[in-house]
Amino acid sequence: MKVKDFMITNVITVVPEMTIKDVMKLFVEKKIGGVPIVDIDGKLTGVVTDGDILRAIKPIDSLIQNYFTYSMYFEGRDLEHGLIDVGDRSIMNIAKTKGIVTVTPEDEMNNVVLLLSKHHFKKLPVVDKVNRVVGVISRGDVIRNIQKSILKEWE
């Protein structure tokens, strides 16, 4: 079975100009946890997940470092100040932009299962020959497809 047979084609994407706060709002409204970032031509430029956002806004404890009697104090921040510090920055500041793992519509389901399990990804962007996002495939899509196509045959 090929990716094109079970990928989601109605893909929610964002553009590089969006802020971290914009993407957080989209995640909540659409009940999603990650999106591809595309340029004006729909070509993949990055990927961002809810985990990337959490790492960017995480609280930081205060820290005192002593380098042989030269002391430095780093003030911590709570979650609210973390969001204030980074919320208006471009989503590209925290997005993965290099080494993005993708699949094509013609890839076999076996390849998708290998990639999802090897990298512990929740979703993979599906791109065409010119790197334009044409779909997305998630672990849930794969499980549903396995249940529908393989497990039903065993019953």
C-alpha positions in Angstrom: 0.0 0.0 0.0 1.2 3.5 -0.9 1.2 6.7 1.2 -1.2 8.3 -1.3 -3.8 5.7 -0.4 -4.1 6.8 3.2 -2.4 10.2 3.7 -4.4 13.3 4.8 -4.6 15.8 1.9 -6.3 18.6 3.7 -3.1 19.8 5.4 -3.0 22.7 7.9 0.2 24.6 7.3 1.7 27.8 8.5 4.0 30.4 6.9 7.4 31.5 8.2 6.1 35.0 9.1 3.8 33.7 11.8 4.8 34.1 15.4 5.0 31.5 18.1 1.8 32.9 19.6 0.0 32.6 16.3 1.0 29.0 15.9 0.0 28.2 19.5 -3.4 29.6 18.9 -3.7 27.5 15.7 -2.7 24.4 17.6 -5.5 25.0 20.1 -8.2 26.0 17.6 -7.5 23.0 15.3 -6.6 20.5 18.1 -3.3 19.6 16.4 0.2 19.2 17.7 2.4 20.0 14.7 2.4 21.6 11.3 4.6 21.9 8.2 5.9 25.4 7.5 5.6 26.3 3.8 6.7 29.2 1.6 4.4 31.1 -0.8 4.7 28.3 -3.3 3.7 25.6 -0.8 7.2 24.2 -0.5 8.4 22.8 2.8 10.7 25.2 4.7 10.3 23.7 8.2 8.3 21.8 10.7 7.2 22.8 14.2 5.5 20.8 17.0 3.9 21.5 20.3 7.1 20.1 21.8 9.2 22.7 20.1 7.0 25.4 21.6 7.1 24.0 25.1 10.9 23.8 25.0 11.0 27.5 23.8 8.7 28.8 26.6 9.8 26.5 29.4 10.4 27.9 32.9 14.1 28.4 33.8 15.4 28.2 37.3 17.7 31.0 38.6 21.4 30.0 38.4 24.5 31.2 40.1 27.8 30.2 38.5 31.1 30.6 40.2 34.2 30.5 37.9 36.9 30.6 40.6 35.6 33.7 42.5 34.0 35.3 39.5 30.3 34.9 40.1 27.5 35.3 37.6 23.8 35.3 38.4 21.3 34.3 35.8 17.7 35.2 36.7 15.1 32.6 36.1 11.8 33.0 34.4 8.4 31.4 34.9 6.2 30.1 32.1 4.4 33.4 31.6 7.6 35.3 31.2 8.9 32.6 28.9 5.9 33.2 26.6 6.4 37.0 26.9 10.1 36.5 26.0 9.5 34.4 22.8 5.8 34.7 21.9 6.3 37.4 19.3 9.3 35.8 17.6 9.0 34.1 14.2 8.1 30.5 14.4 11.2 29.9 12.3 13.3 30.6 15.4 12.2 27.3 17.0 11.3 25.2 13.9 13.2 22.3 12.6 14.5 23.5 9.2 17.4 21.1 8.4 17.2 17.3 8.0 13.4 17.2 7.8 12.3 13.6 7.2 9.6 13.4 4.6 7.8 10.8 2.5 6.3 10.9 -1.0 2.9 9.8 -2.1 4.5 6.9 -3.9 6.4 5.6 -0.8 5.2 2.2 0.6 3.6 2.0 4.0 6.5 -0.2 5.2 8.8 2.8 4.7 6.4 5.1 6.8 6.3 2.6 9.6 10.1 2.3 9.7 10.5 6.1 9.7 7.8 6.8 12.4 9.2 4.1 14.6 12.9 4.9 14.1 12.6 8.6 14.7 9.7 8.5 17.2 7.8 11.1 15.0 4.1 11.6 15.4 3.6 12.8 11.8 5.5 13.1 8.6 5.0 15.6 5.8 4.2 14.2 2.4 6.0 16.1 -0.4 5.9 16.0 -4.2 9.0 16.0 -6.5 9.5 19.8 -6.0 9.2 19.6 -2.2 5.7 21.0 -2.1 3.6 19.7 0.8 0.7 17.6 -0.6 -0.2 15.7 2.5 0.6 14.5 6.0 0.7 11.1 7.5 0.4 10.4 11.2 0.9 7.3 13.5 -2.8 7.2 13.9 -3.3 7.1 10.1 -0.9 4.2 9.9 -2.6 2.2 12.7 -6.0 2.8 11.2 -4.8 1.6 7.8 -3.1 -1.5 9.3 -6.3 -2.3 11.2 -8.4 -1.8 8.1 -6.2 -3.6 5.6 -4.3 -6.3 7.5 -6.1 -7.1 10.7 -9.5 -7.4 9.0 -8.0 -10.0 6.6 -7.1 -12.1 9.6 -10.6 -12.2 11.0 
